[in-house]
Each structure stands twice: as structure tokens, then as C-alpha cells.
Amino acid sequence: MIIIKSKPELDLMRESGEILRDCFEAIEPMLRPGVTTGEIDRAAEEFIRSKGALPAFKGYQGYPATVCASVNEEVVHGIPGPRELREGDIIGVDMGVLYREYYSDASRTYPIGKVSEEAAKLIRVTKEALDLAIDKVRPGNHLSDISNVIQTHAEINGYSVVRVLVGHGVGRMLHEEPQVPNFGPPGRGPILKPGMVIAIEPMLNEGTFEVIVQKDRWTYVTADRRLSAHFEDTVAVTEEGHKILTR
């Protein structure tokens, strides 16, 4: 069942999203060579808790950290720890906030120092895919219009989209209906209505769309070990179109 949010609920979700947005801004200066993913995680948790909120991911189905820190060929759910970032790496930072019983969820992929042209292009195109998808969020459109524009933009730029992982609804639960795939034909699925809130999260790979789960049972990596990038925002459908709650 897709849950329609009331205006007071959307206001709380906006506050949750603003804390998450500010957390990204707070940790971004740390993202440089020599910093460990564990240090990033600790800084993010400290910031979120300082705002009277809780890190949404920590303890979720046993996940041990605040941040999902996915480096290079890691697609999503990389567990932070002692790994040091190196010049030329890219890192996907995925975080969530729980504030006054409402969740927000977002991800950004960052270059570490100077990266290759190929890596920079992958980051740019993935962000573009998210922006194009958000432009499809308005009343009367179908959910799959979002999915289709992500797949189309990825493939015309020579990339594949991950298929076993999807976006999702957000609200009083971190993952609600509907699922939001990153592929498929347009004009299908639920019709978007004001009060719906979804997390749209394109995951684009340089090579194959196939992924493998590592032994930690969390980290997904590309099957061919080529680069992957991930962007995500929590977006509300409004009467006028949409509102990005995490920017």
C-alpha cells in the first residue's frame, strides 16, 4: 500500500531531509586522500545526533554503521572502517535520518582528489540521471516514467543500470511502497499523486549491470569490478509538481 502523507507529515519529513542535507555539507570537506571511511562515519553520526535526530541506517536489519561508504567498484552498502581513501578513488556516501518518527534518505558520489575523466563522467551522468528522474515527478505521471528516463540516460551514455536494487517509498518507515526501479518502459505502474514520497536512486555501472554481494552480506560490488556511482534524493509529489526534501 502506498501511504499518502499529510501536510504536517511532509513538514516533518522536510525537517528530516534538511538535517540530512546539512550532514552531507558537513562531511564533504573530509572527503580527501588519507581519510578513512570510519572517520567519515563517526563524523556523520555525531552531526546527526547533534541535531536531535538518529542515524537511520545504524542497527537497521543489523547494519553496523551510520553511513554506507561504497568505494570504486562497490555499488552500495559498503561498511565503513579502517580503509583509507586514495587519490583517484570515487566514493558513494549513502545516509538516512530519523527525525520525530520520519525518515529521509539520500546518497552522493564524490571524487577523491583528481580522478580520471572516465570516473568524472560516470559521476556526472549518474547525477544527471537523478535530476532527469526528479523532473518526471509530478501528479498524473506514472512511476515507470521515472524508471525509464534513468535507464535511457544511462544507456545513451554507455552505462548500465543496476537491476536488483531499487528506490522506494519513504515515510514512517525507511522502506515503504512503492518500489522505484531504475529501468523499464514508461507509462506503467502507479500514477503519482500529491502526498506520495519516494527515494529515487540511480545506480550506474561502467560495465555490466550484474552485481555480487560480498562475504560481509552487505556490500554489493560490480561483477566485473568496474566503477559504479550512486545518487539519491527523497522527493515529495506536490500539487504543483515536486519538492526535493534532501536538498
C-alpha positions in Angstrom: 0.0 0.0 0.0 1.3 3.5 -0.9 0.9 5.9 2.0 -0.1 9.4 1.2 1.4 11.9 3.6 -0.5 14.9 5.1 1.0 18.4 5.1 2.1 18.1 8.8 3.8 14.8 7.9 5.5 16.4 4.9 6.7 19.3 7.1 8.4 16.8 9.4 9.9 14.9 6.5 11.3 18.2 5.2 12.9 18.9 8.5 14.4 15.4 8.5 15.7 16.0 4.9 17.2 19.3 5.9 19.3 17.6 8.7 20.5 15.1 6.1 21.3 17.7 3.6 23.3 19.6 6.2 25.1 16.4 7.2 26.4 16.0 3.6 27.6 19.6 3.7 29.4 19.0 7.0 31.3 15.9 5.9 32.1 16.9 2.4 35.4 18.7 3.4 36.6 15.4 4.9 36.4 13.6 1.6 40.1 13.7 0.7 43.0 11.2 0.4 44.2 9.7 3.7 40.8 9.9 5.5 39.3 6.6 6.5 35.7 5.6 5.8 35.4 5.0 9.5 36.3 8.6 10.3 33.6 9.8 7.9 31.1 7.5 9.6 31.9 8.9 13.0 31.6 12.5 11.9 28.2 11.8 10.3 26.8 10.1 13.3 28.0 12.9 15.6 26.4 15.6 13.4 23.1 13.8 13.1 22.8 13.2 16.8 23.7 16.8 17.5 20.6 17.9 15.7 18.3 15.8 17.9 17.9 13.1 15.2 19.0 9.5 14.8 21.1 7.8 12.1 18.5 5.8 10.2 20.8 3.1 9.0 22.6 2.2 12.2 21.0 -1.0 13.5 18.6 -1.3 10.6 18.4 -5.1 9.9 21.7 -5.3 11.8 23.7 -2.8 9.7 26.5 -1.6 11.9 27.1 2.0 10.9 25.6 5.4 10.1 27.0 5.7 6.6 27.1 3.3 3.7 30.6 4.1 2.2 31.0 2.5 -1.2 34.4 2.9 -2.9 35.1 2.4 -6.6 33.6 -0.9 -7.7 31.4 -1.0 -4.6 27.8 -0.2 -5.7 26.1 0.3 -2.3 26.1 -0.7 1.4 29.9 -0.6 1.8 30.6 -0.8 5.6 32.9 1.9 6.9 36.1 1.1 8.7 39.9 1.5 8.5 40.1 1.8 4.7 41.9 5.0 3.7 40.7 6.9 0.7 43.2 7.4 -2.1 43.7 9.9 -4.8 41.6 9.0 -7.8 39.0 7.0 -5.8 35.3 7.7 -6.0 33.1 7.1 -3.0 29.3 6.8 -2.7 28.1 8.1 0.6 24.6 7.0 1.5 22.9 8.2 4.7 19.5 8.4 6.3 18.0 10.4 9.1 15.2 9.6 11.5 13.7 12.7 13.0 10.5 12.8 15.0 9.4 9.5 13.6 10.0 10.3 10.0 12.8 9.2 7.7 14.8 10.8 4.9 17.3 9.0 2.7 19.9 10.3 0.2 23.2 9.5 -1.4 26.0 11.4 -3.2 29.1 10.1 -5.1 32.2 12.2 -4.7 35.6 12.2 -6.4 38.6 11.9 -4.1 41.3 14.3 -5.3 41.8 14.3 -9.0 40.0 11.4 -10.7 40.1 10.0 -14.2 38.0 11.5 -17.0 36.1 8.2 -17.0 35.3 8.4 -13.3 34.3 12.1 -13.5 31.9 11.3 -16.4 30.3 8.4 -14.6 29.6 10.7 -11.6 28.2 13.4 -13.8 25.9 11.2 -15.8 24.6 9.5 -12.7 23.7 12.8 -11.1 22.1 13.9 -14.4 20.0 10.7 -14.4 18.7 11.6 -10.9 17.9 15.1 -12.0 16.1 13.9 -15.1 14.1 11.4 -13.0 13.1 14.1 -10.5 11.8 16.2 -13.3 9.3 13.3 -14.0 7.9 13.6 -10.5 4.5 15.3 -10.9 0.9 14.4 -10.5 -0.5 12.2 -13.3 2.8 10.7 -14.4 3.4 7.0 -14.0 6.0 5.7 -11.6 7.8 3.9 -14.5 8.3 7.3 -16.3 11.0 7.8 -13.6 12.5 4.4 -14.2 12.6 4.8 -18.0 14.4 8.2 -18.0 17.1 6.8 -15.7 17.7 3.8 -17.9 17.6 5.8 -21.1 20.1 8.4 -19.9 22.4 5.7 -18.6 22.4 3.7 -21.8 22.8 6.5 -24.2 26.0 7.4 -22.3 27.3 3.8 -22.4 26.4 2.7 -18.9 24.2 0.0 -17.4 21.8 0.4 -14.5 21.7 -2.0 -11.5 18.5 -4.0 -11.6 18.4 -6.0 -8.3 18.4 -2.8 -6.2 15.7 -0.2 -6.4 14.4 3.1 -5.0 11.5 3.1 -2.6 8.8 5.0 -0.7 9.8 6.8 2.4 7.9 7.9 5.5 7.5 6.5 9.0 9.4 3.5 7.6 12.7 3.8 5.8 11.5 1.5 3.1 7.8 1.7 2.0 5.9 1.0 -1.1 6.3 1.6 -4.0 9.5 0.2 -5.3 11.2 2.5 -7.8 13.3 0.5 -10.3 15.9 2.2 -12.4 14.8 0.6 -15.6 11.7 -0.3 -17.6 9.2 1.2 -20.2 7.3 4.4 -19.5 3.6 4.7 -18.8 3.3 1.8 -16.3 2.8 1.3 -12.6 1.1 3.6 -10.1 0.1 7.1 -11.0 1.9 9.7 -9.0 -0.3 11.7 -6.6 0.3 14.6 -4.2 1.5 13.3 -0.8 3.5 10.4 -2.2 7.2 10.5 -1.1 9.8 8.4 -2.8 13.5 7.9 -2.7 14.9 7.9 -6.3 18.3 6.4 -6.5 20.0 5.6 -9.8 23.0 3.3 -9.6 25.0 3.3 -12.8 27.9 0.9 -13.7 30.7 1.4 -16.2 30.3 -2.2 -17.4 27.8 -4.9 -16.6 24.6 -4.3 -14.6 25.3 -7.5 -12.7 26.4 -7.2 -9.0 27.7 -9.6 -6.4 27.2 -9.5 -2.6 30.4 -9.8 -0.6 31.1 -12.0 2.3 30.0 -9.3 4.8 26.5 -9.9 3.4 26.1 -6.1 2.9 28.5 -4.8 0.3 27.4 -5.0 -3.4 30.2 -4.8 -6.0 30.1 -4.8 -9.7 30.5 -8.3 -11.1 33.3 -7.1 -13.5 34.9 -4.9 -10.8 34.4 -1.7 -12.9 33.3 1.6 -11.3 29.8 2.3 -10.0 28.2 5.6 -9.0 25.1 6.2 -6.9 22.9 9.3 -6.3 19.7 9.5 -4.3 17.2 12.1 -3.1 13.9 11.9 -1.1 11.3 13.6 -3.2 7.6 14.5 -2.4 4.9 14.8 -5.0 3.1 18.1 -4.7 0.1 19.7 -6.3 2.5 21.8 -8.4 5.0 19.0 -9.2 7.6 18.0 -6.6 9.7 19.1 -3.7 13.2 17.6 -3.1 13.3 17.1 0.6 17.1 16.4 0.8 18.5 19.4 -1.0 
